[in-house]
Amino acid sequence: FNSAISACEEDGRWEKALQLLIMAQHTVDCNIITFNSSISAFEKGCEWAKALELLGGMAKNEVESNVVTFNAALVVYGRACDWEMALLFLSTMAQKNVQPDSFLSIQRLVHVRSLVSGGMPCNC
């Protein structure tokens, strides 16, 4: 399921990714890759509410967030114009001792800063 969901993410096919995620949840234990790929697919399809719902579902399924999760979440919050949650998520990242990668530390922080200053559009 993970490879198929990742392929859907790359093709921008969030609807198919959602179908695969539902199938995966009924047949196997979903892992961090399943969640991260699905969150990214929803983000790319401008389905921010679904992505944010899935972020919340990770905790319910006892799946621990990683740097990829934080990257995806910050994009979702940024696209949804929710810079306050983006900043809160950055704080959560520090509390969980998740080390940012160069992609997160440069691209995402610039994006959040632009949102705070009103310099970037929030939609697809």
Helices and strands as residue ranges (DSSP letters): H 2-11, H 14-27, H 32-44, H 48-60, H 67-79, H 83-95, H 102-103, I 104-108, H 109-116
